């Protein structure tokens, strides 16, 4: 049976899903946005935030456009919505739902412009030099998800066959997939804690929403660095803290300190590619100031 290739005609590709940004809306429609380039706070709809035209589009050898990577991301985005709702309500996740969240976290880290720029800055000879995503790390991640081990050379052969008609864009999409799969594999097997903000505190998010904390050392830079706590804001009142590897994946919940909420917000803001997103103008301005993004 031929593999189904999803299709979309969408030309405006969001670097973080609109459905995710709407979680940080106070009225269900609009969010407050800090733009670190203009240093201006505005009230806007997610449709206009963190979007680039044809960002995930592939160009074929005959000059036509394929947008199935954007369609695949839309599938990930759709699958995670009920899972994030359950996390916010404090309900347990099934194993499958835990994988949905893990993949969402992985792609939230790799689907934006900052990660793509870092891929293009890799020196020659790196993993992404030729096909972008065929290496031991990708093979291990794929095996963790599917339960089937395929040698990297086998995967590369399949990819070359499917992508032989692609003229440009494959390295960007491949690098995104490789990074997301590897991170998702680690995320799934880590300890999760649902942190609830105390009264008077609110979480924000960004167009690269994974905050990184290095206990007793400040902020982290690499989500795969040992000991780094990864934090995904789920809503203004809830965030998912992802800690150390564990043999028995679990999820717990507790109210966190106000100072920790502030620290998480700074960790998220300092890694944003361009936008901080929140439910109130005050909290967005405060976070931008705390992270020193409002200074020229």
Secondary structure as UniProt FT lines:
FT   STRAND          12..14
FT   HELIX           18..21
FT   HELIX           22..24
FT   STRAND          30..35
FT   TURN            36..39
FT   STRAND          40..45
FT   HELIX           46..48
FT   STRAND          51..53
FT   TURN            54..56
FT   STRAND          58..60
FT   TURN            61..62
FT   STRAND          65..66
FT   HELIX           68..89
FT   HELIX           95..110
FT   HELIX           113..120
FT   TURN            124..125
FT   TURN            127..131
FT   HELIX           136..146
FT   HELIX           152..163
FT   TURN            164..165
FT   STRAND          166..168
FT   HELIX           170..188
FT   STRAND          190..197
FT   TURN            199..200
FT   STRAND          205..206
FT   TURN            207..208
FT   STRAND          210..214
FT   TURN            215..217
FT   STRAND          218..219
FT   TURN            223..224
FT   TURN            226..227
FT   STRAND          228..235
FT   TURN            236..237
FT   STRAND          238..245
FT   STRAND          251..256
FT   HELIX           258..270
FT   STRAND          275..278
FT   HELIX           281..290
FT   TURN            291..292
//
